[in-house]
Structures are given as C-alpha cells and as structure tokens.
Amino acid sequence: MRSSLQEKIIAVCNQKISQKGTNVGLSFYAFFANKNDDPELLMEAATWWISLHKLDHFEKAEKIKAMIISETK
C-alpha cells in the first residue's frame, strides 16, 4: 500500500478516535470522499481490507491503525 494512503488511514483513525472514543468502528470507505474520484486508490484500500486481511465491513479504528503502523516498520 502506498505511503500516502497509509498516512491518510492513520490520520482518519486518529480523528475518529479523538471524536468518538477508542471503541469507534469504521469501514475502508471512511478514508474517501462520498464520490469516487480516485477509483485506483479506493481499490487499493479495498484489496488491503477485504482480500489481504479478510476484515469485516466495520472494524475498530485502533485495530486498523495498529495494523497499518505494524506494516510500515
């Protein structure tokens, strides 16, 4: 996954956690606007979420953040 997407995912997770608490869940759609202006990037996130990690539609933001951080090391 490209680093710009990783950074965006971490930023969105941090924002959601600060707004709604540590138990907040989200889907990979949370990282995109409500219009499909970058289908390639959306598919990259969907592939990571669905095909690679077989995650449920909604997952805890803290879990996603931790997964991204562990993959960047």
N, CA, C and O atoms as a Tripos MOL2 file, in Angstrom:
@<TRIPOS>MOLECULE
protein
  292   291    73     0     0
PROTEIN
NO_CHARGES

@<TRIPOS>ATOM
      1 N           0.8380   -1.1710    0.0000 N.3       1 MET1
      2 CA          0.0000    0.0000    0.0000 C.3       1 MET1
      3 C           0.8860    1.2380    0.0000 C.2       1 MET1
      4 O           1.8720    1.3140    0.7340 O.2       1 MET1
      5 N           0.5270    2.1880   -0.8190 N.am      2 ARG2
      6 CA          1.3430    3.4070   -0.9190 C.3       2 ARG2
      7 C           1.3220    4.1880    0.4000 C.2       2 ARG2
      8 O           0.3390    4.1760    1.1420 O.2       2 ARG2
      9 N           2.4250    4.8540    0.6550 N.am      3 SER3
     10 CA          2.6040    5.5450    1.9310 C.3       3 SER3
     11 C           1.5930    6.6680    2.1360 C.2       3 SER3
     12 O           1.1930    6.9260    3.2720 O.2       3 SER3
     13 N           1.1730    7.3340    1.0790 N.am      4 SER4
     14 CA          0.1900    8.4110    1.2300 C.3       4 SER4
     15 C          -1.1460    7.8800    1.7400 C.2       4 SER4
     16 O          -1.8300    8.5530    2.5120 O.2       4 SER4
     17 N          -1.5190    6.6780    1.3130 N.am      5 LEU5
     18 CA         -2.7540    6.0590    1.7960 C.3       5 LEU5
     19 C          -2.5880    5.6140    3.2420 C.2       5 LEU5
     20 O          -3.5040    5.7760    4.0480 O.2       5 LEU5
     21 N          -1.4400    5.0620    3.5740 N.am      6 GLN6
     22 CA         -1.1770    4.6760    4.9610 C.3       6 GLN6
     23 C          -1.2840    5.8810    5.8880 C.2       6 GLN6
     24 O          -1.8950    5.8000    6.9540 O.2       6 GLN6
     25 N          -0.6890    6.9960    5.4780 N.am      7 GLU7
     26 CA         -0.7360    8.2140    6.2870 C.3       7 GLU7
     27 C          -2.1600    8.7160    6.4470 C.2       7 GLU7
     28 O          -2.5500    9.1510    7.5310 O.2       7 GLU7
     29 N          -2.9380    8.6590    5.3730 N.am      8 LYS8
     30 CA         -4.3290    9.0990    5.4320 C.3       8 LYS8
     31 C          -5.1350    8.2020    6.3690 C.2       8 LYS8
     32 O          -5.9450    8.7040    7.1480 O.2       8 LYS8
     33 N          -4.9320    6.8970    6.3090 N.am      9 ILE9
     34 CA         -5.6530    5.9630    7.1650 C.3       9 ILE9
     35 C          -5.3450    6.2510    8.6340 C.2       9 ILE9
     36 O          -6.2550    6.2930    9.4620 O.2       9 ILE9
     37 N          -4.0840    6.4450    8.9540 N.am     10 ILE10
     38 CA         -3.6920    6.7430   10.3370 C.3      10 ILE10
     39 C          -4.3240    8.0610   10.7930 C.2      10 ILE10
     40 O          -4.8230    8.1500   11.9150 O.2      10 ILE10
     41 N          -4.3080    9.0720    9.9400 N.am     11 ALA11
     42 CA         -4.8950   10.3740   10.2940 C.3      11 ALA11
     43 C          -6.3960   10.2600   10.5330 C.2      11 ALA11
     44 O          -6.9140   10.8260   11.4960 O.2      11 ALA11
     45 N          -7.0970    9.5350    9.6690 N.am     12 VAL12
     46 CA         -8.5420    9.3650    9.8330 C.3      12 VAL12
     47 C          -8.8390    8.5590   11.1010 C.2      12 VAL12
     48 O          -9.7600    8.8960   11.8440 O.2      12 VAL12
     49 N          -8.0770    7.5150   11.3490 N.am     13 CYS13
     50 CA         -8.2640    6.7370   12.5750 C.3      13 CYS13
     51 C          -8.0590    7.6190   13.8030 C.2      13 CYS13
     52 O          -8.8570    7.5680   14.7390 O.2      13 CYS13
     53 N          -7.0100    8.4160   13.8110 N.am     14 ASN14
     54 CA         -6.7520    9.3210   14.9350 C.3      14 ASN14
     55 C          -7.9090   10.2960   15.1250 C.2      14 ASN14
     56 O          -8.3350   10.5490   16.2520 O.2      14 ASN14
     57 N          -8.4120   10.8400   14.0280 N.am     15 GLN15
     58 CA         -9.5200   11.7910   14.0990 C.3      15 GLN15
     59 C         -10.7770   11.1310   14.6640 C.2      15 GLN15
     60 O         -11.4230   11.6880   15.5510 O.2      15 GLN15
     61 N         -11.1180    9.9670   14.1630 N.am     16 LYS16
     62 CA        -12.3220    9.2640   14.6290 C.3      16 LYS16
     63 C         -12.1980    8.8710   16.0930 C.2      16 LYS16
     64 O         -13.1630    8.9800   16.8500 O.2      16 LYS16
     65 N         -11.0170    8.4140   16.4990 N.am     17 ILE17
     66 CA        -10.7920    8.0180   17.9000 C.3      17 ILE17
     67 C         -10.9300    9.2390   18.8030 C.2      17 ILE17
     68 O         -11.5430    9.1510   19.8680 O.2      17 ILE17
     69 N         -10.3740   10.3700   18.3960 N.am     18 SER18
     70 CA        -10.4590   11.5730   19.2340 C.3      18 SER18
     71 C         -11.8920   12.0970   19.3100 C.2      18 SER18
     72 O         -12.2880   12.6550   20.3330 O.2      18 SER18
     73 N         -12.6660   11.9270   18.2520 N.am     19 GLN19
     74 CA        -14.0430   12.4060   18.2260 C.3      19 GLN19
     75 C         -15.0030   11.4860   18.9670 C.2      19 GLN19
     76 O         -15.8920   11.9550   19.6780 O.2      19 GLN19
     77 N         -14.8260   10.1780   18.8020 N.am     20 LYS20
     78 CA        -15.8450    9.2310   19.2710 C.3      20 LYS20
     79 C         -15.3480    8.2050   20.2720 C.2      20 LYS20
     80 O         -16.1290    7.3810   20.7460 O.2      20 LYS20
     81 N         -14.0530    8.2380   20.6070 N.am     21 GLY21
     82 CA        -13.5220    7.3190   21.6030 C.3      21 GLY21
     83 C         -12.8600    6.0980   21.0070 C.2      21 GLY21
     84 O         -12.8980    5.8680   19.7980 O.2      21 GLY21
     85 N         -12.2510    5.3240   21.8850 N.am     22 THR22
     86 CA        -11.4280    4.1910   21.4490 C.3      22 THR22
     87 C         -12.2290    3.0180   20.8910 C.2      22 THR22
     88 O         -11.6560    2.1110   20.2880 O.2      22 THR22
     89 N         -13.5340    3.0260   21.0830 N.am     23 ASN23
     90 CA        -14.3510    1.9100   20.6160 C.3      23 ASN23
     91 C         -14.9690    2.1580   19.2420 C.2      23 ASN23
     92 O         -15.7690    1.3490   18.7710 O.2      23 ASN23
     93 N         -14.6100    3.2590   18.6000 N.am     24 VAL24
     94 CA        -15.2200    3.6190   17.3190 C.3      24 VAL24
     95 C         -14.8110    2.6480   16.2120 C.2      24 VAL24
     96 O         -13.6520    2.2460   16.1090 O.2      24 VAL24
     97 N         -15.7870    2.2850   15.3940 N.am     25 GLY25
     98 CA        -15.5270    1.4330   14.2450 C.3      25 GLY25
     99 C         -15.6310    2.2230   12.9600 C.2      25 GLY25
    100 O         -16.2530    3.2850   12.9180 O.2      25 GLY25
    101 N         -15.0220    1.7020   11.9170 N.am     26 LEU26
    102 CA        -15.1100    2.3360   10.6110 C.3      26 LEU26
    103 C         -14.9050    1.3070    9.5160 C.2      26 LEU26
    104 O         -14.4420    0.1930    9.7600 O.2      26 LEU26
    105 N         -15.2600    1.7030    8.3100 N.am     27 SER27
    106 CA        -15.0160    0.8640    7.1400 C.3      27 SER27
    107 C         -13.9670    1.5440    6.2730 C.2      27 SER27
    108 O         -13.5810    2.6810    6.5440 O.2      27 SER27
    109 N         -13.5070    0.8660    5.2430 N.am     28 PHE28
    110 CA        -12.4770    1.4700    4.4030 C.3      28 PHE28
    111 C         -13.0230    2.6670    3.6260 C.2      28 PHE28
    112 O         -12.2480    3.4740    3.1130 O.2      28 PHE28
    113 N         -14.3320    2.7890    3.5360 N.am     29 TYR29
    114 CA        -14.9220    3.9640    2.8880 C.3      29 TYR29
    115 C         -14.6650    5.2430    3.6750 C.2      29 TYR29
    116 O         -14.7630    6.3360    3.1160 O.2      29 TYR29
    117 N         -14.3390    5.1310    4.9510 N.am     30 ALA30
    118 CA        -14.0940    6.3070    5.8000 C.3      30 ALA30
    119 C         -12.8950    7.1140    5.3160 C.2      30 ALA30
    120 O         -12.7490    8.2780    5.6900 O.2      30 ALA30
    121 N         -12.0520    6.5310    4.5090 N.am     31 PHE31
    122 CA        -10.8340    7.1950    4.0590 C.3      31 PHE31
    123 C         -11.0200    7.9520    2.7470 C.2      31 PHE31
    124 O         -10.0570    8.4750    2.1860 O.2      31 PHE31
    125 N         -12.2620    8.0100    2.2570 N.am     32 PHE32
    126 CA        -12.5440    8.6040    0.9550 C.3      32 PHE32
    127 C         -13.7450    9.5260    1.0280 C.2      32 PHE32
    128 O         -14.5870    9.3970    1.9170 O.2      32 PHE32
    129 N         -13.8190   10.4560    0.0890 N.am     33 ALA33
    130 CA        -14.9740   11.3380   -0.0430 C.3      33 ALA33
    131 C         -16.1700   10.5110   -0.5230 C.2      33 ALA33
    132 O         -16.0150    9.3610   -0.9350 O.2      33 ALA33
    133 N         -17.3310   11.0930   -0.4660 N.am     34 ASN34
    134 CA        -18.5400   10.3730   -0.8770 C.3      34 ASN34
    135 C         -18.6820   10.2310   -2.3870 C.2      34 ASN34
    136 O         -19.7060    9.7560   -2.8780 O.2      34 ASN34
    137 N         -17.6700   10.6370   -3.1090 N.am     35 LYS35
    138 CA        -17.6830   10.4020   -4.5470 C.3      35 LYS35
    139 C         -16.4160    9.6490   -4.9310 C.2      35 LYS35
    140 O         -15.3810    9.7700   -4.2750 O.2      35 LYS35
    141 N         -16.5100    8.8950   -5.9690 N.am     36 ASN36
    142 CA        -15.4180    8.0290   -6.3990 C.3      36 ASN36
    143 C         -14.4900    8.7960   -7.3320 C.2      36 ASN36
    144 O         -14.5090    8.6040   -8.5480 O.2      36 ASN36
    145 N         -13.6670    9.6800   -6.7320 N.am     37 ASP37
    146 CA        -12.7920   10.4980   -7.5590 C.3      37 ASP37
    147 C         -11.4060    9.8830   -7.7700 C.2      37 ASP37
    148 O         -10.6050   10.4120   -8.5410 O.2      37 ASP37
    149 N         -11.1230    8.7750   -7.0930 N.am     38 ASP38
    150 CA         -9.8490    8.0770   -7.2830 C.3      38 ASP38
    151 C         -10.0790    6.5680   -7.1580 C.2      38 ASP38
    152 O          -9.7250    5.9710   -6.1420 O.2      38 ASP38
    153 N         -10.6700    5.9520   -8.1860 N.am     39 PRO39
    154 CA        -11.0230    4.5310   -8.0940 C.3      39 PRO39
    155 C          -9.8240    3.6160   -7.8530 C.2      39 PRO39
    156 O          -9.9630    2.5870   -7.1920 O.2      39 PRO39
    157 N          -8.6640    3.9680   -8.3720 N.am     40 GLU40
    158 CA         -7.4810    3.1320   -8.1720 C.3      40 GLU40
    159 C          -7.0860    3.0870   -6.6910 C.2      40 GLU40
    160 O          -6.7520    2.0240   -6.1660 O.2      40 GLU40
    161 N          -7.1240    4.2280   -6.0330 N.am     41 LEU41
    162 CA         -6.7880    4.2980   -4.6130 C.3      41 LEU41
    163 C          -7.8380    3.5850   -3.7690 C.2      41 LEU41
    164 O          -7.5050    2.8940   -2.8060 O.2      41 LEU41
    165 N          -9.1100    3.7540   -4.1340 N.am     42 LEU42
    166 CA        -10.1890    3.0560   -3.4330 C.3      42 LEU42
    167 C         -10.0120    1.5470   -3.5410 C.2      42 LEU42
    168 O         -10.1870    0.8310   -2.5550 O.2      42 LEU42
    169 N          -9.6690    1.0600   -4.7200 N.am     43 MET43
    170 CA         -9.4560   -0.3860   -4.9010 C.3      43 MET43
    171 C          -8.2360   -0.8700   -4.1330 C.2      43 MET43
    172 O          -8.2170   -2.0060   -3.6580 O.2      43 MET43
    173 N          -7.2300   -0.0370   -4.0050 N.am     44 GLU44
    174 CA         -6.0460   -0.4030   -3.2210 C.3      44 GLU44
    175 C          -6.4330   -0.6090   -1.7510 C.2      44 GLU44
    176 O          -6.0090   -1.5780   -1.1220 O.2      44 GLU44
    177 N          -7.2340    0.3030   -1.2180 N.am     45 ALA45
    178 CA         -7.7020    0.1740    0.1660 C.3      45 ALA45
    179 C          -8.6220   -1.0300    0.3150 C.2      45 ALA45
    180 O          -8.5130   -1.7760    1.2880 O.2      45 ALA45
    181 N          -9.5220   -1.2240   -0.6320 N.am     46 ALA46
    182 CA        -10.4530   -2.3520   -0.5750 C.3      46 ALA46
    183 C          -9.7170   -3.6830   -0.6530 C.2      46 ALA46
    184 O         -10.0520   -4.6220    0.0690 O.2      46 ALA46
    185 N          -8.7280   -3.7660   -1.5120 N.am     47 THR47
    186 CA         -7.9430   -5.0010   -1.6330 C.3      47 THR47
    187 C          -7.2160   -5.3030   -0.3340 C.2      47 THR47
    188 O          -7.2060   -6.4480    0.1160 O.2      47 THR47
    189 N          -6.6080   -4.2910    0.2740 N.am     48 TRP48
    190 CA         -5.9090   -4.4690    1.5520 C.3      48 TRP48
    191 C          -6.8850   -4.9430    2.6170 C.2      48 TRP48
    192 O          -6.5910   -5.8740    3.3670 O.2      48 TRP48
    193 N          -8.0570   -4.2980    2.6840 N.am     49 TRP49
    194 CA         -9.0500   -4.5580    3.7190 C.3      49 TRP49
    195 C          -9.7270   -5.9200    3.5230 C.2      49 TRP49
    196 O          -9.8070   -6.7190    4.4560 O.2      49 TRP49
    197 N         -10.2120   -6.1780    2.3070 N.am     50 ILE50
    198 CA        -11.0540   -7.3520    2.0490 C.3      50 ILE50
    199 C         -10.2360   -8.5720    1.6290 C.2      50 ILE50
    200 O         -10.3500   -9.6320    2.2450 O.2      50 ILE50
    201 N          -9.4300   -8.4360    0.6070 N.am     51 SER51
    202 CA         -8.7160   -9.5910    0.0560 C.3      51 SER51
    203 C          -7.5260  -10.0110    0.9010 C.2      51 SER51
    204 O          -7.3470  -11.1960    1.1820 O.2      51 SER51
    205 N          -6.7200   -9.0530    1.3050 N.am     52 LEU52
    206 CA         -5.4960   -9.3800    2.0230 C.3      52 LEU52
    207 C          -5.7610   -9.7770    3.4740 C.2      52 LEU52
    208 O          -5.2480  -10.7880    3.9530 O.2      52 LEU52
    209 N          -6.5750   -8.9650    4.1740 N.am     53 HIS53
    210 CA         -6.7600   -9.1940    5.6120 C.3      53 HIS53
    211 C          -8.1060   -9.8080    5.9830 C.2      53 HIS53
    212 O          -8.3080  -10.1950    7.1340 O.2      53 HIS53
    213 N          -9.0280   -9.9030    5.0250 N.am     54 LYS54
    214 CA        -10.3350  -10.5220    5.2430 C.3      54 LYS54
    215 C         -11.0620   -9.9150    6.4510 C.2      54 LYS54
    216 O         -11.6250  -10.6300    7.2800 O.2      54 LYS54
    217 N         -11.0340   -8.5900    6.5260 N.am     55 LEU55
    218 CA        -11.6560   -7.8770    7.6310 C.3      55 LEU55
    219 C         -13.1580   -7.7550    7.4150 C.2      55 LEU55
    220 O         -13.6380   -7.7960    6.2820 O.2      55 LEU55
    221 N         -13.8960   -7.6030    8.5100 N.am     56 ASP56
    222 CA        -15.3240   -7.3410    8.4390 C.3      56 ASP56
    223 C         -15.5520   -5.9510    7.8570 C.2      56 ASP56
    224 O         -14.6210   -5.1550    7.7340 O.2      56 ASP56
    225 N         -16.7920   -5.6750    7.5030 N.am     57 HIS57
    226 CA        -17.0950   -4.3620    6.9200 C.3      57 HIS57
    227 C         -16.7110   -3.2370    7.8790 C.2      57 HIS57
    228 O         -16.1020   -2.2530    7.4590 O.2      57 HIS57
    229 N         -17.0560   -3.3700    9.1560 N.am     58 PHE58
    230 CA        -16.6680   -2.3850   10.1650 C.3      58 PHE58
    231 C         -15.6550   -3.0070   11.1090 C.2      58 PHE58
    232 O         -15.8400   -4.1240   11.5930 O.2      58 PHE58
    233 N         -14.5790   -2.2700   11.3650 N.am     59 GLU59
    234 CA        -13.5310   -2.6950   12.2950 C.3      59 GLU59
    235 C         -13.1890   -1.5310   13.2090 C.2      59 GLU59
    236 O         -13.4430   -0.3760   12.8680 O.2      59 GLU59
    237 N         -12.6250   -1.8230   14.3440 N.am     60 LYS60
    238 CA        -12.2170   -0.7770   15.2820 C.3      60 LYS60
    239 C         -11.0860    0.0480   14.6750 C.2      60 LYS60
    240 O         -10.1460   -0.4930   14.0940 O.2      60 LYS60
    241 N         -11.1940    1.3610   14.8190 N.am     61 ALA61
    242 CA        -10.1800    2.2630   14.2720 C.3      61 ALA61
    243 C          -8.8090    1.9730   14.8770 C.2      61 ALA61
    244 O          -7.7930    2.0450   14.1860 O.2      61 ALA61
    245 N          -8.7840    1.6470   16.1670 N.am     62 GLU62
    246 CA         -7.4890    1.3500   16.8080 C.3      62 GLU62
    247 C          -6.8290    0.1230   16.1910 C.2      62 GLU62
    248 O          -5.6090    0.0840   16.0310 O.2      62 GLU62
    249 N          -7.6330   -0.8760   15.8440 N.am     63 LYS63
    250 CA         -7.0990   -2.0970   15.2230 C.3      63 LYS63
    251 C          -6.4970   -1.7780   13.8550 C.2      63 LYS63
    252 O          -5.3920   -2.2220   13.5410 O.2      63 LYS63
    253 N          -7.2220   -1.0110   13.0450 N.am     64 ILE64
    254 CA         -6.7490   -0.6620   11.7100 C.3      64 ILE64
    255 C          -5.4620    0.1630   11.8080 C.2      64 ILE64
    256 O          -4.4980   -0.0890   11.0840 O.2      64 ILE64
    257 N          -5.4570    1.1320   12.6930 N.am     65 LYS65
    258 CA         -4.2720    1.9780   12.8920 C.3      65 LYS65
    259 C          -3.0610    1.1140   13.2690 C.2      65 LYS65
    260 O          -1.9760    1.2780   12.7120 O.2      65 LYS65
    261 N          -3.2570    0.2030   14.2120 N.am     66 ALA66
    262 CA         -2.1580   -0.6660   14.6490 C.3      66 ALA66
    263 C          -1.6580   -1.5540   13.4960 C.2      66 ALA66
    264 O          -0.4550   -1.7800   13.3590 O.2      66 ALA66
    265 N          -2.5790   -2.0480   12.6810 N.am     67 MET67
    266 CA         -2.1810   -2.8790   11.5450 C.3      67 MET67
    267 C          -1.3380   -2.0890   10.5520 C.2      67 MET67
    268 O          -0.3150   -2.5780   10.0730 O.2      67 MET67
    269 N          -1.7640   -0.8750   10.2470 N.am     68 ILE68
    270 CA         -1.0180   -0.0300    9.3060 C.3      68 ILE68
    271 C           0.3680    0.2910    9.8640 C.2      68 ILE68
    272 O           1.3670    0.1860    9.1530 O.2      68 ILE68
    273 N           0.4250    0.6820   11.1300 N.am     69 ILE69
    274 CA          1.7100    1.0160   11.7460 C.3      69 ILE69
    275 C           2.6500   -0.1880   11.7220 C.2      69 ILE69
    276 O           3.8390   -0.0410   11.4380 O.2      69 ILE69
    277 N           2.1240   -1.3770   12.0200 N.am     70 SER70
    278 CA          2.9870   -2.5630   12.0460 C.3      70 SER70
    279 C           3.5070   -2.9070   10.6480 C.2      70 SER70
    280 O           4.5860   -3.4830   10.5160 O.2      70 SER70
    281 N           2.7550   -2.5630    9.6160 N.am     71 GLU71
    282 CA          3.1920   -2.8500    8.2480 C.3      71 GLU71
    283 C           4.2090   -1.8370    7.7350 C.2      71 GLU71
    284 O           4.9090   -2.1100    6.7600 O.2      71 GLU71
    285 N           4.3020   -0.6840    8.3690 N.am     72 THR72
    286 CA          5.2380    0.3370    7.9090 C.3      72 THR72
    287 C           6.6120    0.1730    8.5490 C.2      72 THR72
    288 O           7.5550    0.8650    8.1670 O.2      72 THR72
    289 N           6.7340   -0.7160    9.4970 N.am     73 LYS73
    290 CA          8.0250   -0.9180   10.1800 C.3      73 LYS73
    291 C           8.9260   -1.8300    9.4100 C.2      73 LYS73
    292 O          10.0450   -2.1040    9.8430 O.2      73 LYS73
@<TRIPOS>BOND
     1     1     2 1
     2     2     3 1
     3     3     4 2
     4     3     5 am
     5     5     6 1
     6     6     7 1
     7     7     8 2
     8     7     9 am
     9     9    10 1
    10    10    11 1
    11    11    12 2
    12    11    13 am
    13    13    14 1
    14    14    15 1
    15    15    16 2
    16    15    17 am
    17    17    18 1
    18    18    19 1
    19    19    20 2
    20    19    21 am
    21    21    22 1
    22    22    23 1
    23    23    24 2
    24    23    25 am
    25    25    26 1
    26    26    27 1
    27    27    28 2
    28    27    29 am
    29    29    30 1
    30    30    31 1
    31    31    32 2
    32    31    33 am
    33    33    34 1
    34    34    35 1
    35    35    36 2
    36    35    37 am
    37    37    38 1
    38    38    39 1
    39    39    40 2
    40    39    41 am
    41    41    42 1
    42    42    43 1
    43    43    44 2
    44    43    45 am
    45    45    46 1
    46    46    47 1
    47    47    48 2
    48    47    49 am
    49    49    50 1
    50    50    51 1
    51    51    52 2
    52    51    53 am
    53    53    54 1
    54    54    55 1
    55    55    56 2
    56    55    57 am
    57    57    58 1
    58    58    59 1
    59    59    60 2
    60    59    61 am
    61    61    62 1
    62    62    63 1
    63    63    64 2
    64    63    65 am
    65    65    66 1
    66    66    67 1
    67    67    68 2
    68    67    69 am
    69    69    70 1
    70    70    71 1
    71    71    72 2
    72    71    73 am
    73    73    74 1
    74    74    75 1
    75    75    76 2
    76    75    77 am
    77    77    78 1
    78    78    79 1
    79    79    80 2
    80    79    81 am
    81    81    82 1
    82    82    83 1
    83    83    84 2
    84    83    85 am
    85    85    86 1
    86    86    87 1
    87    87    88 2
    88    87    89 am
    89    89    90 1
    90    90    91 1
    91    91    92 2
    92    91    93 am
    93    93    94 1
    94    94    95 1
    95    95    96 2
    96    95    97 am
    97    97    98 1
    98    98    99 1
    99    99   100 2
   100    99   101 am
   101   101   102 1
   102   102   103 1
   103   103   104 2
   104   103   105 am
   105   105   106 1
   106   106   107 1
   107   107   108 2
   108   107   109 am
   109   109   110 1
   110   110   111 1
   111   111   112 2
   112   111   113 am
   113   113   114 1
   114   114   115 1
   115   115   116 2
   116   115   117 am
   117   117   118 1
   118   118   119 1
   119   119   120 2
   120   119   121 am
   121   121   122 1
   122   122   123 1
   123   123   124 2
   124   123   125 am
   125   125   126 1
   126   126   127 1
   127   127   128 2
   128   127   129 am
   129   129   130 1
   130   130   131 1
   131   131   132 2
   132   131   133 am
   133   133   134 1
   134   134   135 1
   135   135   136 2
   136   135   137 am
   137   137   138 1
   138   138   139 1
   139   139   140 2
   140   139   141 am
   141   141   142 1
   142   142   143 1
   143   143   144 2
   144   143   145 am
   145   145   146 1
   146   146   147 1
   147   147   148 2
   148   147   149 am
   149   149   150 1
   150   150   151 1
   151   151   152 2
   152   151   153 am
   153   153   154 1
   154   154   155 1
   155   155   156 2
   156   155   157 am
   157   157   158 1
   158   158   159 1
   159   159   160 2
   160   159   161 am
   161   161   162 1
   162   162   163 1
   163   163   164 2
   164   163   165 am
   165   165   166 1
   166   166   167 1
   167   167   168 2
   168   167   169 am
   169   169   170 1
   170   170   171 1
   171   171   172 2
   172   171   173 am
   173   173   174 1
   174   174   175 1
   175   175   176 2
   176   175   177 am
   177   177   178 1
   178   178   179 1
   179   179   180 2
   180   179   181 am
   181   181   182 1
   182   182   183 1
   183   183   184 2
   184   183   185 am
   185   185   186 1
   186   186   187 1
   187   187   188 2
   188   187   189 am
   189   189   190 1
   190   190   191 1
   191   191   192 2
   192   191   193 am
   193   193   194 1
   194   194   195 1
   195   195   196 2
   196   195   197 am
   197   197   198 1
   198   198   199 1
   199   199   200 2
   200   199   201 am
   201   201   202 1
   202   202   203 1
   203   203   204 2
   204   203   205 am
   205   205   206 1
   206   206   207 1
   207   207   208 2
   208   207   209 am
   209   209   210 1
   210   210   211 1
   211   211   212 2
   212   211   213 am
   213   213   214 1
   214   214   215 1
   215   215   216 2
   216   215   217 am
   217   217   218 1
   218   218   219 1
   219   219   220 2
   220   219   221 am
   221   221   222 1
   222   222   223 1
   223   223   224 2
   224   223   225 am
   225   225   226 1
   226   226   227 1
   227   227   228 2
   228   227   229 am
   229   229   230 1
   230   230   231 1
   231   231   232 2
   232   231   233 am
   233   233   234 1
   234   234   235 1
   235   235   236 2
   236   235   237 am
   237   237   238 1
   238   238   239 1
   239   239   240 2
   240   239   241 am
   241   241   242 1
   242   242   243 1
   243   243   244 2
   244   243   245 am
   245   245   246 1
   246   246   247 1
   247   247   248 2
   248   247   249 am
   249   249   250 1
   250   250   251 1
   251   251   252 2
   252   251   253 am
   253   253   254 1
   254   254   255 1
   255   255   256 2
   256   255   257 am
   257   257   258 1
   258   258   259 1
   259   259   260 2
   260   259   261 am
   261   261   262 1
   262   262   263 1
   263   263   264 2
   264   263   265 am
   265   265   266 1
   266   266   267 1
   267   267   268 2
   268   267   269 am
   269   269   270 1
   270   270   271 1
   271   271   272 2
   272   271   273 am
   273   273   274 1
   274   274   275 1
   275   275   276 2
   276   275   277 am
   277   277   278 1
   278   278   279 1
   279   279   280 2
   280   279   281 am
   281   281   282 1
   282   282   283 1
   283   283   284 2
   284   283   285 am
   285   285   286 1
   286   286   287 1
   287   287   288 2
   288   287   289 am
   289   289   290 1
   290   290   291 1
   291   291   292 2
@<TRIPOS>SUBSTRUCTURE
     1 MET1         2 RESIDUE 1 A MET
     2 ARG2         6 RESIDUE 1 A ARG
     3 SER3        10 RESIDUE 1 A SER
     4 SER4        14 RESIDUE 1 A SER
     5 LEU5        18 RESIDUE 1 A LEU
     6 GLN6        22 RESIDUE 1 A GLN
     7 GLU7        26 RESIDUE 1 A GLU
     8 LYS8        30 RESIDUE 1 A LYS
     9 ILE9        34 RESIDUE 1 A ILE
    10 ILE10       38 RESIDUE 1 A ILE
    11 ALA11       42 RESIDUE 1 A ALA
    12 VAL12       46 RESIDUE 1 A VAL
    13 CYS13       50 RESIDUE 1 A CYS
    14 ASN14       54 RESIDUE 1 A ASN
    15 GLN15       58 RESIDUE 1 A GLN
    16 LYS16       62 RESIDUE 1 A LYS
    17 ILE17       66 RESIDUE 1 A ILE
    18 SER18       70 RESIDUE 1 A SER
    19 GLN19       74 RESIDUE 1 A GLN
    20 LYS20       78 RESIDUE 1 A LYS
    21 GLY21       82 RESIDUE 1 A GLY
    22 THR22       86 RESIDUE 1 A THR
    23 ASN23       90 RESIDUE 1 A ASN
    24 VAL24       94 RESIDUE 1 A VAL
    25 GLY25       98 RESIDUE 1 A GLY
    26 LEU26      102 RESIDUE 1 A LEU
    27 SER27      106 RESIDUE 1 A SER
    28 PHE28      110 RESIDUE 1 A PHE
    29 TYR29      114 RESIDUE 1 A TYR
    30 ALA30      118 RESIDUE 1 A ALA
    31 PHE31      122 RESIDUE 1 A PHE
    32 PHE32      126 RESIDUE 1 A PHE
    33 ALA33      130 RESIDUE 1 A ALA
    34 ASN34      134 RESIDUE 1 A ASN
    35 LYS35      138 RESIDUE 1 A LYS
    36 ASN36      142 RESIDUE 1 A ASN
    37 ASP37      146 RESIDUE 1 A ASP
    38 ASP38      150 RESIDUE 1 A ASP
    39 PRO39      154 RESIDUE 1 A PRO
    40 GLU40      158 RESIDUE 1 A GLU
    41 LEU41      162 RESIDUE 1 A LEU
    42 LEU42      166 RESIDUE 1 A LEU
    43 MET43      170 RESIDUE 1 A MET
    44 GLU44      174 RESIDUE 1 A GLU
    45 ALA45      178 RESIDUE 1 A ALA
    46 ALA46      182 RESIDUE 1 A ALA
    47 THR47      186 RESIDUE 1 A THR
    48 TRP48      190 RESIDUE 1 A TRP
    49 TRP49      194 RESIDUE 1 A TRP
    50 ILE50      198 RESIDUE 1 A ILE
    51 SER51      202 RESIDUE 1 A SER
    52 LEU52      206 RESIDUE 1 A LEU
    53 HIS53      210 RESIDUE 1 A HIS
    54 LYS54      214 RESIDUE 1 A LYS
    55 LEU55      218 RESIDUE 1 A LEU
    56 ASP56      222 RESIDUE 1 A ASP
    57 HIS57      226 RESIDUE 1 A HIS
    58 PHE58      230 RESIDUE 1 A PHE
    59 GLU59      234 RESIDUE 1 A GLU
    60 LYS60      238 RESIDUE 1 A LYS
    61 ALA61      242 RESIDUE 1 A ALA
    62 GLU62      246 RESIDUE 1 A GLU
    63 LYS63      250 RESIDUE 1 A LYS
    64 ILE64      254 RESIDUE 1 A ILE
    65 LYS65      258 RESIDUE 1 A LYS
    66 ALA66      262 RESIDUE 1 A ALA
    67 MET67      266 RESIDUE 1 A MET
    68 ILE68      270 RESIDUE 1 A ILE
    69 ILE69      274 RESIDUE 1 A ILE
    70 SER70      278 RESIDUE 1 A SER
    71 GLU71      282 RESIDUE 1 A GLU
    72 THR72      286 RESIDUE 1 A THR
    73 LYS73      290 RESIDUE 1 A LYS
